[in-house]
């Protein structure tokens, strides 16, 4: 599991772009050059959107539990391309509360 933020998405955008387009045509190669010219440690999501042409590469992510969108989510099962889940901090807190409540009721260890 790992934390996904707008910054981690920005920092990984070139790696993800190259994975998506391993043999880019001329247009995608130009996009890649522009992304490589960005300072990804300070780039804003809008900067990446302006280069790529859409906001799907650096955006808020939907929590799979509450279906709200967040800048920061926990990615679970990241190694599985088809079973990855994203959970927000609020839902993680609710899960912890549930563990505590059930612990008191059921006396599990």
N, C-alpha and C positions, 0 to 999 in steps of 0.2 A: 504494500500500500504506500501511497505517497500523497503529499499535498499538491494540488494543482491551483495555481494562482494566475492572474493575468500576466504577471512577470514571468513565471515559468513557461507559460505559453509563448510569450514573446522570445524568451531566450532559446526556445526549442523550435522556433518557426522554420529556420533554415533546414535543420535536420529533418523535420516533418515534411517540408516541401520537397527535399531531395528524395525522401522515401516514396512520396506520392508520385513524383515525376523523375524517375531515375534517368530517363533519356529525354530531356525536355526539348520541345520544339523551340523555334526561335523566340516566340512570344514568352514562353515560360522560362527560357534561359535569361531573358531580359528581366523578368520579375525576380528571378533568383539573384541576379547581379545587384539589383536595387535593394533587395533584402540584405544581402551581404554588406552593402555600403552603410546600412543603418547601425547605429550604436544600440544594440538590443538591450543593454543595461538601462537605458533611459527612454527607449522608444515607447510611445503610447499606442494603445490598440488602434487608434485612428490612423497613425502613421502606417501601420501594417495594412490596415484596410485600404488606405489610399493606394498602396503599391499593388496589392493583390486584386482589389476590385470588389471584395466582399468582406464581411466581418466574421466569418466562420473560423478563421485561423487564430484569433485572439479575442475571446469574448466571454461573457458570463456563461457559466455552465449550470444546467438544470440538475437539481437534486433528485435522485431517483425515488426518494421517499416522499417528500412534500411537493415536488414538482414546481418549486420556486427556483429562480435563477440567482446565482451568487458569483462573486469575484473569486472566492476561495472555497474549494471543496476537497474532501478526501476521496482519492481514487482508490477503489478496492478491486483486487484481482486484475491489476494492470497488465499482467503477462498474457491474459486471454483477450484476444481482439474482440470476441463476441460476447463475453460475459463481464466486462468491466462495469462497475457501478460507481456512481458519484453520490456522496452523502455530505450534506452541509453540517456546519457546527451545531446548529439548533437541533437537528435530528440526532446527532451524536449525543448531545446532552440529554435529550429525551430517552435515548436508549440506555444511557448510564443510570438515569433515574429509575427506569423500569427494572434494571438489574438490582438496584438497591431496594426497591419496593418488594420485588419478588424474593430477594434474599431474606428480608425480614419475615415474609409470609411463610416461605418454604424451608427456611433454615438450611439452605444449601451452602456449601463451602466456597 
